[in-house]
């Protein structure tokens, strides 16, 4: 069905006719078909590699932001410990666990 539509378009448009003829030649020539498939695979592989790199970059960015937030929470916890705030209050204020704050408290003393 689609082939008939393409043939009809090709009969009206010389550029499409040439493309259709080349496609026909490609379809019949096994060597050209293998070359086409190899190029197609290389392009798809490259696209997949780019996408994978983008995903890794996004993950690294998110991890970096999370680590930055954690470092900021640790600095706030240090300041609150210096102000003699309770571990429970500091945990609520920073989102750190009581164990993390206790560990930080030991490091500071």
C-alpha positions in Angstrom: 0.0 0.0 0.0 2.7 2.5 1.0 4.8 1.4 -1.9 2.0 2.3 -4.3 1.7 5.7 -2.8 5.4 6.3 -3.1 5.4 5.2 -6.7 2.5 7.6 -7.4 4.4 10.5 -5.7 7.6 9.5 -7.6 5.9 9.8 -10.9 4.9 13.4 -10.2 8.2 14.6 -8.6 11.6 14.1 -10.3 13.5 14.3 -7.0 11.2 11.7 -5.4 11.5 9.5 -8.6 15.3 9.5 -8.3 15.1 8.7 -4.6 12.6 5.9 -5.2 14.8 4.5 -8.0 17.9 4.5 -5.8 15.9 2.9 -3.0 14.8 0.2 -5.5 18.5 -0.3 -6.5 19.5 -0.5 -2.9 16.9 -3.1 -2.1 18.1 -5.4 -4.9 21.9 -5.1 -4.2 22.8 -7.2 -1.2 26.2 -5.5 -0.8 24.6 -2.1 -0.8 22.0 -3.3 1.6 24.7 -4.6 4.0 26.5 -1.3 3.8 23.3 0.6 4.5 22.6 -1.6 7.5 26.2 -1.1 8.8 25.8 2.7 8.5 22.4 2.6 10.1 23.8 0.5 13.0 26.7 2.9 13.5 24.4 5.8 13.6 22.1 4.1 16.1 25.1 3.0 18.2 26.3 6.6 18.3 22.9 7.9 19.2 22.6 5.4 22.0 26.1 6.3 23.3 25.1 10.0 23.3 21.9 9.3 25.2 23.8 7.1 27.7 26.3 9.9 28.3 23.5 12.3 28.9 21.9 10.0 31.4 25.3 9.5 33.2 25.8 13.3 33.2 22.3 13.9 34.6 22.9 11.2 37.3 26.2 12.8 38.3 24.6 16.2 38.4 21.9 14.9 40.7 24.4 13.1 42.9 26.5 16.3 43.1 23.5 18.3 44.2 22.5 15.8 46.8 26.1 15.8 48.1 26.1 19.6 48.2 22.8 19.6 50.2 24.3 17.1 52.6 27.4 19.2 53.1 25.3 22.2 53.7 23.2 20.3 56.3 26.4 19.2 58.0 27.6 22.8 58.2 24.3 23.9 59.7 24.4 21.0 62.2 27.9 22.1 63.2 26.7 25.6 63.8 23.7 24.4 65.8 25.9 22.1 67.9 28.1 25.1 68.6 25.0 26.8 69.9 24.3 23.8 72.2 21.1 22.9 70.5 19.8 19.4 71.1 20.4 16.5 68.7 16.7 16.1 68.2 16.2 19.7 67.2 19.2 19.7 64.9 17.9 16.5 63.2 14.6 18.2 62.6 16.2 21.3 61.3 18.7 19.6 59.0 17.1 16.4 58.0 20.2 14.5 59.2 19.8 11.5 61.4 20.4 11.6 65.1 23.3 9.1 64.6 24.9 11.4 62.0 24.7 14.4 64.4 26.1 12.3 67.3 29.0 11.3 65.1 29.5 15.0 64.1 29.3 16.0 67.8 32.1 13.5 68.6 34.3 14.9 65.8 33.9 18.4 67.1 34.9 17.5 70.7 
